Amino acid sequence: MLNTRWIKLLRDIETTPWRIAVMLLTIAAGVFGFALMLSSYALLNREVRSNYLATNPASATLEVDNIDANLLAGVRHFPGIALAQAGATINADIYSLTGENYPLKIFVIDDFNQLQINKVFADKGEWPPYGGSLLLERNSLAQLLEQTNTSIKIGDSLQIRWDDGRISSVILSGTVHAPAMPVPSMVNFAYASPDSLKYFGVNIPLTELKITVSNNAFDSNAIEQIASQLAAWLQTQGHKVTRIRIPPPGEHPHLKIMFAVLGVFLMFSGIALVLSAVLTATIIDGLMAQQVKQIGVMKTIGASGTQIAGLYLTFVFILSALATALAMPAGLSAGLALSKVVLANLNFELQSFALPHEVYIALIAAGVLLPLLMTTIPIIKATRASAQHALNNIGTSRQDYAATTFFSRLTCIDPSLKIALRNTFRRRGRLALILALLASAGAMFMSSLNLKKASQQHLIAAATERHYDLEISLSRAEDQQKIHTIIQAVEGVNFVEAWSSTTLGRHRADGLNIEKTYSDGGHGAIYLTAIPEGSSLLSIKMQHGFWLSDKNSNTNKNTNENGNNINENDTVVLNEQALDIFPHAKVGDQITLGAAGNSQSLRIVGIAAQKMTSGTAYVSTATYQKITGQDERYKNYRIVMKQHDDIYIKKVTKQIEAALTQHQLKVNYSLTETKLRHEIDAHFTLLIKAIFYIAILMGVVGTFGLASVLSTHITERTREFGIMRSIGASSFIIVRNIILESLFISLMSWMIAIALSLPLSIATSKFLGELIFDEAFPLAVSLMAQWVWLLIVVTGAILASLYPAKKAARITIRESFAM
Amino acid sequence: MTNPLIVLKDVCKTYPTASGVFTALDHINLELWTAEFVAIVGKSGSGKSTLMSVITGIDQVSSGEIFIGETVGEKVQVHRLTQSELSIWRGKNIGIIFQFFQLLPTLTIIENVMLPMDFCNAFPTRERHPRALALLTKLGIAEQADKLPSALSGGQQQRAAIARALANNPPILVADEPTGNLDSETADSIMQLFAQLVSEGKTVLMVTHERDYSHYFNRTIRLADGIIEPANLHPEGTVRSVQHA
């Protein structure tokens, strides 16, 4: 049988089921969110690394003119080399029945059965591909099915258009899972053997030498040392090494961004959990306020403060343990589901559901101990009060605060309203809790929209740097005059300009160029770009120095220390992102750029503050040609159209693609400004949405908190309402005062939220901007966010005050004086 | 001759107010004896409720000393106890009865009576229910045992409050205007009940406005402005017998 004190506690709980339910739900929601993010973080941390490492990613990839079996055998015996493998990559297109073309990157593997580096795994169908067939990466097949709206299946033929324009019918013999490759967005991935390609008359030399090192496999410097020694040896064997790629060892290209985003989610879910504990403390504070007199009575009949505190703390412990027990499994299941989605998006598979013990310990500690810790303050405060204080409690403090004086001086509001407004400040601790809750929710809401605005402004600013509507990349360099003629003939095209770009490496003293590019050839790359003479398609804000084509600056400033003119062909402008491989470079420095197996010493004339782009070194066309050996043939063309709206750009882009295809020219990709913006914006959409929803959830929690606080105020001020009634206050006055008190609190929280949102917006914009685009977004303030949040809190305040106001209006004079 | 049960030596109680320090009790010296039925009377603000509060330890003295206990071994320096010590000591030694009963509304009558036993761990768990029922029977409200306080009349609630005050069998009962909220007939029956308890050896200290009940008291202490009026210091101080109505 329960002791009487526990019976009392249970009966008290029975009288306020809604408060208890809100507390339970609040703690459960906080634990759910935290469990979701923490388990995802822990699972993904392990799974992404293990999935990626399971592919045995290449420590380095060397581009060599031709790799035969003898050379490969020599490499395998080279000191420090663990494994070596030869391969190649070719670009082609898949044609659909509707005439659309879909870019295809084919990775050529010399021996599928001896595949040991950058492993791919058999998924469905044949392994290895037989003659006249290829294997598609499983996600590429799924994407093709979606893009072509057909039912391509294993065993069917695909129409492949090769680099030279020939079209072959190639059998799809199976699919593979390539965990190291990202889920395709524009380019599809396929795998074929050299023999299979010979079947179609495609003879491609194996030029990619992938190696893993036997020692210090996760040390970039050690890898670079082995790779450079190997390159030197290859050169002594008469081979030319044009490029060495050393990606960050053991690190998936998306790992850093993914964990930063998950880290932000984890942080916000942690804040939400803390705030849920704050709300619990607010509700308990309200519960204790109702119990003050009873606590006084219990103290007069022999209860000690510790006994009473023990009752309520045990109750909170049971409640939070129950909420944790309910929410933790749900949060962990949701975390598992999220992890599966993220892993699927990264082309990985979940290998183990097991979570580290630390996750469970952290969740139990956060779910049970945090609410207990937060509620200890109001519980101890209420139970520590003397019996005298508790018995004489009439709900208001005797202290005279500045706010009281301030409101007393206001002559424009009626006295009863002054009482209500003053009372807002009488329980300052409680006011601080509810303001913290509402203001945090508001700050997060505003920050999410500020971040959205900052990213959009940044996108728009980035777009203003690019004065073209479309960039088209051909599968190979073509005579620019020919391409000009074809594109210029399309109705709607205003202007065409040929551009060149290639990946850039850090040039070493021994003549080797080291790139940080990943095996997909895109992530981590830094580019060397040629600016056509007099081009007006790119205008970049200079941070230091001046632009290549700035003739005035050239005349005035482009001189060396001795005052001699510098040849423009010997100059380079770096954007800030390119400083990644030239960390200490400044205007006036001489640097050596390495690209396409060559190098050139250039003087830095400017550092550009370019937005949302990869690291790039800009040089004149002449310098570019000098470094890369490129002739007058170009792969990339930037096009200005006569109109610049999305529909028009899309229409003309299709016409341009059709015109090029008609001339047997293969388009590798075409990127419109809209598509580019969409691609970049997608980085933020999920994150902003998540923060937005967390903020809304917190706003709802805050509204419950506000309702709870108001109910508590009403309980405490029952006598005040009786007095007001006895001197003639109508129900309307009482209801009005409660609603206005609620509105007053919400308005204060709104103002604090605006103030809090500014540093929070700066911090998140800086963190995410630097992480994703290597550049902090400047602060952008969304006034719309502020007004919308005002609307939300005002609506919430009115809703929160309705029930307490109704309750207050029902208090009779007799009831109030019986307290 | 036995020692006094309650001794107040030079007790002062002051409160800071906006207009300066207010003295509620001004150098009170008082002795109360076992099985005395003492009335504390005075105008509103005279300090009678404050006197009750400092004796029960509900409020603390500003200066002076309060000793409770008949023998040296039992004597407690109330003014030196901490809040926690006071609660436990009070639960075992003083039963307090309020004007507005102050029964806990979510507990039944019998649970209200059992609660002090639970807090003070005064009786074994299995004995608490029968003891509470016996007390309620003694006070004539056993049939109300399982009802909530709100279902009872004022007189019944006050009887329940007395039963609760007696739960831990304390030697002292302190009642703050226990009849102030009752009709005269009910009030009279409550006074008789107190007189009976005094005859059983309890010391009862009662704050009251009612002049009609003077015949119940052994002694009446009249307070004015925090001072015991001299005429009332030793009126029937040696009278030990209790007058029954």
Interface residues (C-beta under 8 A of the other chain):
Chain A: M1 N3 T4 R5 I7 K8 R11 D12 E14 T15 K293 Q294 V297 M298 K299 T300 I301 G302 A303 S304 G305 T306 Q307 R384 S386 A387 Q388 L391 A818
Chain B: S53 T56 G57 I58 D59 Q60 Q83 S84 L86 S87 I88 R90 G91 K92 I96 F98 F100 Q102 L104 T106 L107 E111 M114 L115 P116 M117 D118 F119 C120 A122 T125 R128 R164 A165 A167 N168
